[in-house]
């Protein structure tokens, strides 16, 4: 199975704040800096990123705006992917139009042109990687790597596993790994069961 942790991690920088609201891990340049460095290995494995040094990246307002715009596009396309189920409640009322989301994603992916490059290590089978043909700035390289991760996921078979968690207060997307999985994690399942139990008692008491 392909590793889609990078694009899922980007989407999940929008999360429940523990107090009934929504928190944004990319609320400022320092948040983006920390997030990029945390995911440096995944970002730098994108060989089309033009030698992007994620572990030394420091975000500014331009980088923050670019990555947040890309995240909005990803979450809009995630919302489309989970249809006919409802999207995450975090942005259900303010999703980008699908056409605009596709334009944002594809433009970012195309900003760093790549070419196939054959690798053939001694004692191993040959394989192809895609390497950048230029030397993009760090923000362009970062957005291109994130966009390519999103394209790979949305165009692949694992897209069918994508779900929005609808446990009380949760706003996460997740991959459904087995048929009976309903929630993104056990704590969400526990909250959902408690909420159902309370609703049944309220209905019973009101009858």
Secondary structure as the mmCIF struct_conf table of DSSP 4:
data_model
#
loop_
_struct_conf.conf_type_id
_struct_conf.id
_struct_conf.beg_label_comp_id
_struct_conf.beg_label_asym_id
_struct_conf.beg_label_seq_id
_struct_conf.end_label_comp_id
_struct_conf.end_label_asym_id
_struct_conf.end_label_seq_id
HELX_RH_AL_P HELX_RH_AL_P1 UNK A 5 UNK A 11
TURN_TY1_P TURN_TY1_P1 UNK A 12 UNK A 13
STRN STRN1 UNK A 14 UNK A 16
BEND BEND1 UNK A 18 UNK A 21
STRN STRN2 UNK A 22 UNK A 24
TURN_TY1_P TURN_TY1_P2 UNK A 25 UNK A 26
BEND BEND2 UNK A 27 UNK A 28
HELX_RH_AL_P HELX_RH_AL_P2 UNK A 29 UNK A 38
TURN_TY1_P TURN_TY1_P3 UNK A 39 UNK A 39
HELX_RH_AL_P HELX_RH_AL_P3 UNK A 40 UNK A 44
TURN_TY1_P TURN_TY1_P4 UNK A 45 UNK A 45
HELX_RH_3T_P HELX_RH_3T_P1 UNK A 47 UNK A 49
BEND BEND3 UNK A 50 UNK A 51
HELX_RH_3T_P HELX_RH_3T_P2 UNK A 54 UNK A 56
HELX_RH_AL_P HELX_RH_AL_P4 UNK A 61 UNK A 81
TURN_TY1_P TURN_TY1_P5 UNK A 82 UNK A 84
BEND BEND4 UNK A 85 UNK A 85
TURN_TY1_P TURN_TY1_P6 UNK A 89 UNK A 90
BEND BEND5 UNK A 91 UNK A 91
TURN_TY1_P TURN_TY1_P7 UNK A 92 UNK A 93
BEND BEND6 UNK A 94 UNK A 94
HELX_LH_PP_P HELX_LH_PP_P1 UNK A 95 UNK A 97
HELX_RH_AL_P HELX_RH_AL_P5 UNK A 98 UNK A 110
TURN_TY1_P TURN_TY1_P8 UNK A 111 UNK A 111
BEND BEND7 UNK A 112 UNK A 112
STRN STRN3 UNK A 114 UNK A 119
TURN_TY1_P TURN_TY1_P9 UNK A 122 UNK A 123
BEND BEND8 UNK A 124 UNK A 124
STRN STRN4 UNK A 127 UNK A 132
BEND BEND9 UNK A 133 UNK A 134
HELX_RH_AL_P HELX_RH_AL_P6 UNK A 138 UNK A 154
TURN_TY1_P TURN_TY1_P10 UNK A 155 UNK A 155
BEND BEND10 UNK A 156 UNK A 156
HELX_RH_3T_P HELX_RH_3T_P3 UNK A 157 UNK A 161
STRN STRN5 UNK A 162 UNK A 164
BEND BEND11 UNK A 167 UNK A 167
TURN_TY1_P TURN_TY1_P11 UNK A 168 UNK A 169
STRN STRN6 UNK A 173 UNK A 175
BEND BEND12 UNK A 178 UNK A 178
TURN_TY1_P TURN_TY1_P12 UNK A 179 UNK A 180
BEND BEND13 UNK A 183 UNK A 185
HELX_RH_AL_P HELX_RH_AL_P7 UNK A 186 UNK A 206
#
